Amino acid sequence: MKTTRITTLFVAGVLLAAPGFAQKKGARVQLTPNEAQKKIEVSIDGKPFTAYFYPGPDVLKKPVLYPILTANGTAITRGWPIDPRPGERVDHPHHVGMWFNYGDVNGHDFWNNSNNVQGHGGPFGTIVHTGVTSIKSGNDQGELTVTADWLDKDNKPMLKEVTTFVFRGTGNERSIDRTTTLTALTKDVLFKDNKEGMIAIRVARQLEHPSNKPEVFTDASGLATKVPSMDNTGVTGHYKSSEGVEGENVWGKRAKWMNLTGTINGENISVAIFDHPQNVGYPTYWHSRGYGLYAANPLGAKVMSEGKDPAMNYTLPAGKSVTFRYRVVVTSNADSEKSMDKQAERFSASRSQ
């Protein structure tokens, strides 16, 4: 860990001069390193949008984007446990911001790992930020490329991750493209068919689905988490998929995209996640729950379909790589299905080469 920290400090120290670290003065989309807080902050037109947050395993067991804000500055992500807000649920401490991991990687649980696992079986894997490769601010978009290691229970790397984020924003719309390439190192890596995956956002309380009853959710290890009933005042979330499935019925269904709409303090908000045709398992299954977990899982075919489809059990051979591509679009006006389909077409074309 000392080596990684020294490298990061060195990179931050030469950030403005080194190749691949392009800061355009006055650019609309600005990426600003904040080494003291372990963040790279993203602003558009001078207003905060999000931050790549890599505080390390003592705080979080993976890097995340946190928070994520609309063009009007409204947080669409839950605050707890980083910055709690009144009236929020305090379940699932591993649900922070927007993240990417999986529940069974060579027998290691990366999804449920946190500093408060409360009886989860493990063994747990940890994703550790190892460096910043490139930062580019610009008028049309900003780009950030980072690296990370997926470590086993003995802190030995099994996967190397290279992720590029592209941040854009115009008018009332903000977007994030995440392209993640995973490379298996010395051994084959098995992503066993599992419910817990893969790209996910934990949304603000107002974007949850209203619920009048306590609920219990069980993870892959059989551990039950009780989610109590809560006051539904201001809770307005509603899922709708590219296949026309709505509400909490989207769980376990396949779709090219998902759109979550709701209202926060009078602001009509749409949060859409787009799968890409080149991804393994396209179109993805959706591990999206009414209590605020909003996730796409392309690798859990059997468990997500409740046995209707055969198990995926995706194996990445040693030395080989696989790439996952996703787009998240946050809009301050609820988007129509026609707009969603056009977004999906543009996203597919942008990564088709």
Secondary structure, DSSP 8 states (H G I E B T S, - for coil): -HHHHHHHHHHHHTTTTSTTEE--TT-SEEEEEEGGGTEEEEEETTEEEEEEE---TTT-SS-EEEEEB-TTS-B-B--TTTS--TT-----TT--SEEEEES-BTTBB-SS-SS--TT----B-EEEEEEEEEEE-BSS-EEEEEEEEEE-TTS-EEEEEEEEEEEEEETTEEEEEEEEEEEE-SS-EEE-S-SSEEEEEEB-GGGS----S-EEEE-TT--EEEE-----TT---EEEETTS-BGGGGTT-B-SEEEEEEEETTEEEEEEEE--TTSTTSS-EE---TTSEEEEESS-HHHHTTTSS----EEE-TT-EEEEEEEEEEESS---HHHHHHHHHHHHHHT--
